[in-house]
């Protein structure tokens, strides 16, 4: 009888360890989806389930992941929605790789995020409206991808945003007035949506006092 109870207890522990979805499990799961020709993720090994000692991972004093630095790492593969369970992330630096597929809608749950850098990858699909939930976000750079669709008006909720670079994609439609108002009334200092398929023209006004990128007609912009 005792052995049977013990067996059930051990089984419950195993199930809990699978379902706990720890930060090390999340990152290791993502690693299994990636191609890593230079082995930059070699230290991401579950023999050390705490990811804080892993290269390219930064944690706070409570051993909680707050930063991923994988810029220019020659990685390829998808951005998995499970990354949104790293809810204390402040910086997500994934630029200059070959990440493909869409930006997960779940990234809108990363409420502590200050910097989201996905530029110069092979991402496609739309910009998720959920990114407008990231009230702490200051830097959003997704230029140099294959992003399509309209710029979400929800980005106008990002009143802390200082840099917004969406240039060199295949975005269409009009630049939402809510985003333009971030220049006039918010903290947005750099706005670049050039080299897309956007309608109309946005020009810099000296009255803003900010170094706002001038958006003018170019060969990809529809009048």
C-alpha positions in Angstrom: 0.0 0.0 0.0 2.8 2.4 0.9 4.7 1.7 -2.3 1.6 2.4 -4.3 1.1 5.8 -2.6 4.7 6.6 -3.2 4.4 5.7 -6.8 1.4 8.0 -7.2 3.3 10.8 -5.5 6.2 10.4 -7.8 3.9 10.3 -10.8 2.3 13.6 -9.7 5.8 15.1 -9.3 6.7 14.1 -12.9 3.5 15.6 -14.2 4.0 18.8 -12.3 7.5 19.1 -13.6 6.2 18.8 -17.2 3.4 21.3 -16.7 5.3 23.9 -14.6 6.5 25.6 -17.8 9.6 27.0 -16.1 11.7 29.6 -17.9 14.4 27.1 -18.6 11.8 24.8 -20.2 10.4 27.6 -22.3 13.9 28.6 -23.7 14.9 25.0 -24.3 11.7 24.3 -26.1 12.4 27.3 -28.4 15.9 26.1 -28.9 14.6 22.8 -30.3 12.8 24.7 -33.0 15.8 26.7 -34.1 18.7 26.1 -36.5 21.9 27.2 -34.8 24.9 26.7 -37.1 27.4 28.4 -34.7 26.2 26.7 -31.6 25.5 30.0 -29.8 22.8 28.2 -27.7 25.1 25.4 -26.6 24.8 26.3 -23.0 21.0 26.1 -23.2 21.0 22.6 -21.7 18.4 21.2 -19.3 21.1 19.5 -17.2 21.3 23.0 -15.8 17.5 23.9 -15.7 18.1 27.3 -14.3 18.6 29.5 -17.4 20.4 32.3 -15.6 23.9 31.0 -16.2 23.2 30.4 -19.9 24.9 32.6 -22.5 22.7 35.4 -24.0 20.3 35.3 -21.0 20.2 37.9 -18.2 18.3 37.5 -15.0 17.5 39.8 -12.1 18.5 39.2 -8.4 15.6 36.8 -8.0 16.8 34.5 -10.9 14.0 35.6 -13.2 14.8 36.1 -16.9 14.7 39.8 -17.8 16.7 39.9 -21.1 17.5 37.8 -24.1 20.4 39.0 -26.3 20.4 37.0 -29.5 21.1 39.8 -32.1 23.2 38.8 -35.1 23.5 35.2 -33.9 22.7 33.6 -37.3 19.8 31.7 -35.9 16.8 30.7 -38.0 13.4 29.4 -37.1 10.1 30.7 -35.7 9.3 32.9 -32.8 7.2 30.6 -30.6 4.3 32.1 -28.6 5.6 30.3 -25.5 8.2 33.1 -25.2 5.3 35.3 -23.9 5.4 33.2 -20.7 8.7 35.0 -19.8 6.5 37.7 -18.3 9.4 39.7 -16.7 11.3 40.2 -19.9 12.5 43.8 -20.3 14.6 43.5 -23.4 14.0 41.1 -26.3 16.8 41.5 -28.8 16.4 39.2 -31.8 17.6 41.4 -34.6 19.7 40.4 -37.6 18.9 36.7 -37.8 16.7 34.6 -40.1 13.6 34.3 -37.9 10.6 33.6 -40.0 6.8 33.3 -39.6 4.6 35.7 -37.9 5.1 37.8 -34.7 3.1 35.9 -32.1 0.0 37.7 -30.8 1.0 36.5 -27.4 3.9 38.9 -27.3 1.3 41.4 -26.1 1.4 39.8 -22.7 5.0 40.9 -22.1 3.9 43.9 -20.1 7.3 44.8 -18.7 9.0 45.0 -22.1 10.9 48.2 -22.8 12.7 47.1 -26.0 11.5 44.8 -28.8 14.0 44.5 -31.6 13.0 42.1 -34.4 14.6 44.0 -37.3 16.3 42.5 -40.3 14.8 39.1 -40.1 12.4 37.2 -42.5 9.2 37.8 -40.5 5.9 38.0 -42.3 2.2 38.4 -41.5 0.7 41.5 -39.8 1.9 43.5 -36.8 -0.3 42.1 -33.9 -2.7 44.6 -32.5 -1.8 43.1 -29.1 1.5 45.0 -29.2 -0.6 48.0 -28.3 -0.9 46.5 -24.8 2.9 47.0 -24.1 2.5 50.2 -22.1 6.2 50.2 -20.9 7.6 49.8 -24.5 10.0 52.6 -25.5 11.7 51.0 -28.5 9.9 49.0 -31.2 12.0 48.2 -34.3 10.8 45.6 -36.8 12.2 47.2 -40.0 13.7 45.1 -42.8 11.2 42.2 -42.7 8.3 41.1 -44.9 5.5 42.4 -42.6 2.2 43.0 -44.4 -1.2 44.5 -43.6 -2.1 47.8 -41.9 -0.3 49.5 -39.0 -2.5 48.8 -36.0 -4.1 51.9 -34.5 -3.5 50.2 -31.1 0.1 51.3 -31.3 -1.2 54.7 -30.5 -1.6 53.5 -26.9 2.1 53.3 -26.5 2.6 56.6 -24.9 6.1 55.7 -23.6 7.3 54.9 -27.1 10.4 56.8 -28.2 11.5 55.0 -31.3 9.2 53.3 -33.8 10.8 51.9 -36.9 8.6 49.9 -39.3 10.4 50.9 -42.5 11.3 48.5 -45.3 8.4 46.1 -45.1 5.2 45.7 -47.1 2.8 47.5 -44.9 -0.3 49.0 -46.6 -3.1 51.4 -45.8 -2.8 54.7 -44.0 -0.6 55.7 -41.1 -3.1 55.8 -38.2 -3.7 59.2 -36.7 -3.3 57.6 -33.3 0.4 56.9 -34.1 0.9 60.4 -35.6 -0.4 61.8 -32.3 2.4 60.1 -30.4 4.7 62.5 -32.1 2.6 65.5 -31.3 1.5 64.7 -27.8 3.6 61.7 -26.7 7.3 60.8 -26.4 7.9 59.5 -29.9 11.1 61.0 -31.3 11.8 58.7 -34.2 9.1 57.5 -36.5 10.1 55.7 -39.7 7.5 54.0 -41.9 9.3 54.7 -45.2 9.7 52.1 -48.0 6.3 50.5 -47.5 3.1 50.5 -49.5 1.4 53.1 -47.4 -1.1 55.7 -48.7 -0.5 59.4 -48.4 2.4 61.5 -47.1 3.6 62.4 -43.6 6.0 65.3 -43.3 8.1 66.5 -40.4 6.8 69.6 -38.6 9.3 71.8 -36.8 6.8 72.6 -34.1 7.2 69.1 -32.6 10.7 69.8 -31.4 11.6 66.1 -32.0 13.9 64.5 -34.4 11.1 62.7 -36.3 12.1 60.9 -39.4 10.7 62.6 -42.5 8.3 60.3 -44.3 7.9 61.2 -47.9 6.7 59.6 -51.1 9.1 56.9 -52.4 8.8 54.3 -55.1 6.9 51.9 -52.9 4.4 54.4 -51.4 1.0 54.8 -53.0 -0.4 58.2 -53.3 
